[in-house]
Amino acid sequence: MAEEIINRVVNSGLITFNLEDIFPEGERVLYDIKENLWQEIALKEKDFREFVKHHDWTAYQDKYVAIYCSVDAIVPTWAYMLLTTKLAPFAKKVVFGNLEELETILFEEAISKVNPNDYIDARVVIKGCSGKVVPPSAYVRATELLQPVVKVLMYGEPCSTVPLYKKPRK
């Protein structure tokens, strides 16, 4: 009689916390205010306001937008604010910073919606491999969220984990 193969991963009671599952879907766009500068050194208010007034902002419909300046220039804070007033009605989200900072903010918001009570005394593996780019900050935030409630916290795949935290016995 053949010996039955037992799937110890399934029987382990591990819960996989996959950051990819909470990944905010949508196109990411970088708006570089450099294109609005005079000689890439300063913003001319009149020209900028004229651009803002006539630009087709619908092109940003349902996109995540990061606004920043890629050159060392004199850009008043109100210019970013004015761009935001035009982008916000169309974009899913507008942030100041580059695409990496945008991704960090999007994951921070998504993780903040996770209920840690769903993981009380659980053995959790924060999934390491992902088909999408997950910033290290998301792994840090997920660890911070889960550690106070879980029994065991690991990183990786259920078949190959790196131990991170084990709740002390009382």
N, C-alpha and C positions, 0 to 999 in steps of 0.2 A: 504494500500500500504506500503511495506517495505521501510524503510529509507535506502538510498544509503550510503555505506561505502566509505569514502573518505580517500585516502592514503595521509596523510599530509607530510610524509617524501618525497614522490615522488614530491609533489607539492611545496616543500620548496626551491627548487633551489640549494640544497647543492651539492657540488662536493666532492666525496670521493677520497682522495689521499692515495692510498694503497701502502705502501713500499714493500709489497710482490710482487707487479706487476713489480717492477724494480730489484727484487732480482737476483743477478748474479748466474745463475745455474752452477753447476759443483762440482766435488768432492774437498773437502778441505783436505790437507795433511800436517802433521807436520813433518818436518825433524829435528831431534835432533842430533846435532853434537857431543853430548856426546858419541855416538857409535864410533866415530873416535878418541877419546882421549886415550892417554896412561894413564892407571890407573885412569881414570876420572879426571885427574888434568892438563894435558898439551897436546898440539898437537905436534906430531912429524912430521915435514914437509915432510921428505922423505916418510914415511908410508902413510901420508895423500894424497900426490900427486899420489902415486901408486894406492891407493883406487879410487881416482877421475878418474884416467886414465882408469881403468878397470870396473868400476861400470856401470850397465845397466841403463842409465838415461831415456830410453824410457818408463820406468815404471811410469814416471811422466807426460806422454802425456796428454794434455788437463786438467790438474789439477791445482788447486790453491795451491801454496806451501808457507808455513811459515817456515822459518829456524830460529833456536834458539839453545841455550844450556841450558839444564835443571839442570846442576850442576855448582857450583862455580869453574870455571876453567880458565886457561890461554889460551884464544883463540884469536889469532891475527885477526885483521879486514880482512886482505887479504884472510883468510880461508873462510869467508862468501862470499866474492867477488868471489873466485874461484868456490865455489859451485854454485853461481848464473850463472856463465858463462856456466856451464854444464846443469843447470836446465832450464834456459831461452829459449833455442831453443825448448823445449818440453812443458813446463808448460804454462798455460794461464797467470799466474801472479806469481811472486816470491817476497816475502816481508821478512823483518827481523822482527821477533816477534813471538808471540804465535797465536793460532787460533782466539782468541778474537780480537787481533790487525789486523789480516788478514781480518776478517769480517768487522771491522770498516773501513779499507781502501777500501774494495770492495764496501761498501755502499756509502762511500764518493765519489768515482768515479762515481757510478751510479746516485747519486743525482746531481752531478755536470753537468750531461747531460740533466737534466730536464730544460725546458725553463720556467722560472718564468712568462714570459709574457702571457703564456696560462692561468694564474690564476688572471689576473688583475681584481680587484674589485669583485672577486668571494667570495662566502661563502664556505669555505673549511673545511672538516673534515679530519684530519689525522687519518686513520684507526688504531685502537688500537689492536684489536684481530688479530692474524695472525697464520697461520699453520706452519710458519717457525720462527726461532729465529731471531728477529730483535734487534740489540744492541741499547741501549738508545742513543748512539751517533748519530745513523741514525735519530731518532726522533728530536734530537736537531738540526741537520743539516737541516732537512726538514723544521723545524720551522724558522730557520734563513733565508732559501731561500724564503719561502712563505710570511712571515710577511710584508716585504716592499711593496708587491703588492696586497695582498688580502683585502677584505672588512671586513671579519670575519674569524677567525681561531679557530678551535675547535679540540678536541681529542676524540676519542672513536668510536662509531657507530652512523650513522645518526639518529637512534631512541633513543639514549642515549649519549649525548655529554657533554664534559667538556669544557666550554668556556676558551679560552686562550688569545685571542686578538680581539679587535674591533677597526677598523680604526676611528680615531677622526673625528667628523663632522667639516667641514670648515665654 
